[in-house]
Amino acid sequence: MGLFERWLSLWVALCIIVGVSVGNTFPALFGWVAGVEVAHVNLVVALFIWVMIYPMMIQIDFAAVRGVGKRPKGLLLTLTVNWLIKPFTMAALGWLFFRVLFAGWVDPQSAGEYIAGMILLGVAPCTAMVFVWSQLTKGDPNYTLVQVSVNDLIMVFAFAPIAALLLGISEIAVPWQTLLLSTVLYVVLPLIAGVVTRWRLRRSGGDTAVGDFVARLKPWSVVGLLATVVLLFGFQAHTILTQPYTIGLIAIPLLLQTYGIFALAYIWARRWRLPHNIAAPACLIGTSNFFELAVAVAISLFGLHSGAALATVVGVLVEVPVMLSLVAFVNRTRHWFPAAENSSADVSEGHRPAVES
């Protein structure tokens, strides 16, 4: 790893500061960028996410994808955590903190809205950023693709019923355009581009050409991540500076949820003796959130300036720093798990973990 990649966590912290500073200094600029969206999906953020995940999509080997069914435990772990545990622990933590522990500091209406926002985060498992976390931990790209695809399919049918159950709402308006467009932009289109690129590279130079090309793209993948961080924090600069106390209250249960779910999944993966290149993305998928969908639903249900929308925004704010800390931990504890199974992730020269510390 180069110096830039080894200190990636530092660059992310600096980008957070830059995003908040520039967003507060030039709010009109970030307001204009925030308005470049379709169905609540920001196209500029989508572009940078493309830059992040395109190198990993090139490493997808569909011949290896067919063999994922022979290793079902990683997929079972992800699905159980995402759909049978995570939404309910998020709701329980929200109730505990805002109805009991913080009851004297927050009015009942705001408390209910904060809980609602947290629930929407808990019911929306991550789609796009999962590929980044998987790549940073040298996860199996083929297995990660299957995990994300199955999660997206389940989300189409399960998001509304689970959210309605936990929110106590009989009819919840799910922005299907946001859900479907996000899946197409963040998974389908970059996957197609990656498959076509891989096919052409292998025809011309074999696996060596694939590895060399991915290695050249890797710095741009990191640039995409950092640019996304600047944008996300720039969008929310005013909120961060004007409501630090409220953001701190919301962040506490979100942090407990994130680290708690990860610990549960990681211990489970170790007990099952999953290979590290399957255990790592399986646990990180269950930990991160599909914040674009959560924000869109919160706005459509409760309003742009509601406590629910604010809670989902706080989820965005803590996502990248927290997930990078978990990526660093996963890379340091690689020796806790069996060696990675042979896959395209192992033979690709350009596929190395980008965060060690």
Residue, then its C-alpha position, 0 to 999 in steps of 0.5 A: m500500500g502507498l502512503f495515501e492508502r495507508w492513511l485513508s482514515l486521516w484523509v476521510a477525517l480531513c474531508i469531513i472538515v473540508g465538507v462542513s467548512v465549504g458547505n457552510t461557506f458556500p451553501a448555495l453551491f451545495g444547495w445546487v448540487a443537492g438539487v441535481e437528483v431524480a427520485h431523491v437520488n443525487l446524481v452527483v453522489a451516484l457518479f462518485i459511487w460509480v467511481m468507487i465501485y467500478p473497479m470491484m465490479i470488473q473483478i466479478d467472475f460469473a463463473a465463480v458466482r454460480g458456486v456461491g450456493k455451495r457456501p450458503k452460511g455467509l449469505l444466511l448470516t447476512l440475511t438473518v442479521n439484516w431482516l430478523i435482527k437489525p430492524f428490531t434492535m434499532a427500534a428497541l434502542g430508539w425506544l430505550f434512549f428517547r422514551v426512557l434515558f433521554a426523555g427529560w431532554v427531548d419533547p415527546q413528539s420529537a422523540g417519536e420522530y427520532i425513533a422513526g428515523m432510526i427505524l427507517l435506517g434499520v430497515a434499509p440494508c446497504t447497497a452501494m457502499v457495501f462494495v467499497w467495504s468489501q474491497l477494502t477488506k479483500g472480500d470475495p467480489n462474487y459472493t458480495l454481489v450475490q449478497v447485495s442482489v439477494n438483499d435488494l430483492i428481499m428489500v423490494f418486498a420486505f421494506a414496507p411491511i417491516a417499516a409499517l410494523l415497527l412504525g405502527i403505520s398501516e399504510i407506509a408510502v415507499p418511494w419505489q422510484t428511489l428504491l428501483l433507481s438506486t438499485v439500477l444506478y448503484v448495482v445494475l449499471p456498474l455491474i454491466a460496465g464491469v462485466v463488459t470491461r472484464w470480458r474485453l480485458r481478458r480477451s486482450g491480455g488475460d487475468t494479468a490485464v484485468g489485474d493491471f487495469v484494476a490497479r491503475l483504477k484503485p487510486w480513483s476509487v479512493v478519490g471517489l470515496l473522499a469526494t462522496v464524503v465531502l459532498l455528504f458533509g457539505f450537504q449537512a453543514h448547516t445542520i451539523l453546526t446549528q444542532p450539534y446537541t441533538i445530533g449527539l443525542i441521536a448519534i449515541p444509539l446509532l453508534l451502539q447499534t452499529y458496533g453491536i450488530f457488527a460484534l454479533a455478526y463477527i462473533w457468529a461468523r467466527r463461530w461458523r469458521l467462515p473464510h475471512n473473504i466471506a465473513a468480512p463483507a457478510c458482517l459489514i453488509g449487515t452493519s451499514n445502511f441504505f441511507e438514501l432510501a431511509v432519507a427519502v422515506a423519512i422526508s415523504l412520511f414526516g417532512l423535510h425538516s422533521g426529526a425523522a429526516l434529521a435522524t436519517v441524516v445523522g445516520v449518513l454522518v456517522e456511516v463513513p467514519v464508523m465503517l472505516s473503523l470497522v474495516a480497520f478492525v476487520n483487516r487487523t483480525r484477519h488471522w482470527f478466521p480461516a484463510a480466504e477461499n480461492s476466488s477471483a478476489d484472490v488471483s486479481e493482482g489489483h485487489r488488496p485491502a486499502v485500509e490497515s490502520 
